[in-house]
């Protein structure tokens, strides 16, 4: 009887539940402009028995944008995975990454913000210009990067001041 009890205890001792390794998804917030491909990435890691952080390859990660459409892909050998949501309208989006885990690794989630900025109209008030400028009297000035601050001042006044300045240095 004692031998049977010892054998049963040994067999029960061999069948010990192993806790899965803890995992974590790392991801940063992103900012894009309208017209950009919105591609976001995450890094899946696990913590080994010594507490060291290790990349987890071949883990299926899902990315869900604003609670709607989701994409699933497998992490590469370095634990990274990327998702391409295409071109999005201007606005703020929330992306939830999730890993469901398995018998060896626990599940985890990570949320990030994605900001898609509206396209910026061209700046028409910059201080330099290129191309031709009609200065009146049939005269045209050609140049690139002339550097005249045209906004708010009359071009004729600027040219008059320029000519006065040049005339002070030229002796007739």
C-alpha positions as CSV (number, residue, x, y, z in Angstrom):
1,X,0.0,0.0,0.0
2,X,2.8,2.4,0.9
3,X,4.5,1.7,-2.5
4,X,1.3,2.5,-4.4
5,X,0.8,5.7,-2.5
6,X,4.4,6.7,-3.1
7,X,4.0,6.0,-6.9
8,X,0.8,8.0,-7.0
9,X,2.5,10.9,-5.2
10,X,5.4,10.8,-7.6
11,X,3.1,10.8,-10.6
12,X,1.0,13.7,-9.2
13,X,4.2,15.6,-8.5
14,X,5.3,15.3,-12.1
15,X,2.0,16.8,-13.3
16,X,2.6,20.4,-12.1
17,X,0.8,23.3,-13.7
18,X,3.2,25.7,-15.3
19,X,2.3,29.4,-15.3
20,X,2.5,31.1,-18.7
21,X,5.2,33.7,-19.1
22,X,3.9,37.3,-18.8
23,X,3.8,39.3,-22.0
24,X,3.6,43.0,-23.0
25,X,3.0,44.9,-26.2
26,X,5.0,48.1,-26.7
27,X,3.8,50.8,-29.2
28,X,4.0,54.5,-29.6
29,X,1.5,57.2,-30.6
30,X,1.7,58.3,-34.3
31,X,1.0,61.5,-36.2
32,X,0.4,61.5,-40.0
33,X,-0.9,63.9,-42.6
34,X,-3.9,63.4,-44.8
35,X,-2.7,61.4,-47.8
36,X,-0.1,59.4,-45.9
37,X,-0.3,55.6,-45.6
38,X,-1.2,55.0,-41.9
39,X,1.2,52.3,-40.8
40,X,1.5,51.5,-37.1
41,X,3.8,49.0,-35.4
42,X,4.0,47.1,-32.1
43,X,6.6,45.0,-30.3
44,X,5.5,41.9,-28.4
45,X,7.8,40.7,-25.6
46,X,7.6,38.1,-22.8
47,X,9.4,38.0,-19.5
48,X,11.4,34.8,-18.9
49,X,11.8,33.0,-15.6
50,X,14.6,35.4,-14.6
51,X,12.4,38.5,-15.4
52,X,14.4,39.4,-18.5
53,X,12.5,40.9,-21.4
54,X,12.6,38.8,-24.6
55,X,11.1,39.3,-28.1
56,X,8.2,37.0,-28.8
57,X,8.2,35.8,-32.4
58,X,5.4,34.1,-34.3
59,X,2.7,35.7,-32.0
60,X,-0.6,36.6,-33.6
61,X,-1.4,40.2,-32.8
62,X,-4.6,42.0,-33.8
63,X,-4.9,45.8,-34.3
64,X,-8.4,47.3,-34.1
65,X,-8.9,50.9,-35.1
66,X,-11.7,52.9,-33.4
67,X,-13.5,49.7,-32.4
68,X,-14.2,49.0,-36.0
69,X,-12.0,47.3,-38.6
70,X,-9.3,45.0,-37.4
71,X,-6.2,43.4,-38.9
72,X,-4.3,40.4,-37.6
73,X,-0.7,39.5,-38.4
74,X,2.2,37.5,-36.9
75,X,5.2,39.0,-35.2
76,X,8.6,38.6,-37.0
77,X,11.7,37.1,-35.5
78,X,12.3,40.3,-33.5
79,X,8.8,40.4,-32.0
80,X,7.6,43.3,-34.3
81,X,4.4,43.5,-36.3
82,X,3.1,46.3,-38.5
83,X,-0.3,47.1,-39.8
84,X,-1.3,49.3,-42.8
85,X,-4.6,51.0,-42.4
86,X,-4.2,52.8,-45.7
87,X,-5.1,56.5,-46.1
88,X,-7.4,57.9,-43.4
89,X,-9.4,61.1,-43.2
90,X,-8.2,63.8,-40.8
91,X,-9.0,63.1,-37.2
92,X,-8.0,61.3,-34.1
93,X,-8.1,57.5,-34.0
94,X,-7.5,54.9,-31.3
95,X,-5.7,51.7,-32.1
96,X,-6.0,48.7,-29.8
97,X,-3.3,46.0,-30.1
98,X,-4.1,42.6,-28.6
99,X,-2.4,39.3,-28.2
100,X,-4.6,36.5,-27.0
101,X,-1.7,34.4,-25.6
102,X,-1.5,30.6,-25.5
103,X,-0.5,27.9,-23.1
104,X,3.0,29.3,-22.7
105,X,2.4,33.0,-22.9
106,X,-0.3,35.2,-21.2
107,X,-2.5,37.6,-23.1
108,X,-1.9,41.4,-23.2
109,X,-3.3,44.6,-24.8
110,X,-1.9,48.1,-25.6
111,X,-3.7,51.2,-26.9
112,X,-2.2,54.0,-28.9
113,X,-3.5,57.3,-30.4
114,X,-3.1,58.0,-34.1
115,X,-3.6,61.6,-35.2
116,X,-4.1,62.3,-38.9
117,X,-3.6,66.0,-39.6
118,X,-5.5,67.9,-42.4
119,X,-3.4,68.8,-45.4
120,X,-1.9,72.3,-45.1
121,X,-2.6,74.8,-47.8
122,X,0.4,76.5,-49.4
123,X,1.8,79.5,-47.5
124,X,1.2,82.5,-49.8
125,X,2.7,85.0,-47.3
126,X,6.3,83.7,-47.3
127,X,9.1,86.3,-47.5
128,X,10.8,85.0,-50.6
129,X,9.5,84.5,-54.1
130,X,10.6,83.0,-57.4
131,X,9.6,83.8,-61.0
132,X,8.9,87.2,-62.5
133,X,7.7,90.3,-60.8
134,X,6.2,93.2,-62.8
135,X,7.6,96.4,-61.3
136,X,5.7,98.7,-63.6
137,X,6.7,100.8,-66.6
138,X,7.2,97.7,-68.7
139,X,10.1,96.4,-66.5
140,X,10.1,92.8,-65.3
141,X,12.5,91.5,-62.7
142,X,13.3,87.8,-62.9
143,X,14.8,85.9,-59.9
144,X,14.7,83.0,-57.5
145,X,14.5,83.7,-53.8
146,X,14.4,87.4,-54.2
147,X,13.6,87.7,-50.5
148,X,11.3,90.8,-50.7
149,X,8.7,90.9,-47.9
150,X,5.8,91.7,-50.2
151,X,2.9,91.2,-47.9
152,X,1.7,94.4,-46.3
153,X,4.1,96.7,-48.2
154,X,3.8,98.3,-51.6
155,X,6.4,96.9,-54.0
156,X,6.9,100.3,-55.6
157,X,7.8,101.8,-52.2
158,X,10.4,99.0,-51.6
159,X,11.9,99.5,-55.1
160,X,12.1,103.3,-54.5
161,X,13.9,102.7,-51.2
162,X,16.2,100.3,-52.8
163,X,17.1,102.7,-55.6
164,X,17.7,105.5,-53.0
165,X,20.1,103.2,-51.1
166,X,22.0,102.2,-54.3
167,X,22.1,105.8,-55.4
168,X,23.9,106.8,-52.2
169,X,26.7,104.4,-53.0
170,X,27.1,105.3,-56.7
171,X,28.7,108.6,-57.5
172,X,27.5,110.1,-60.8
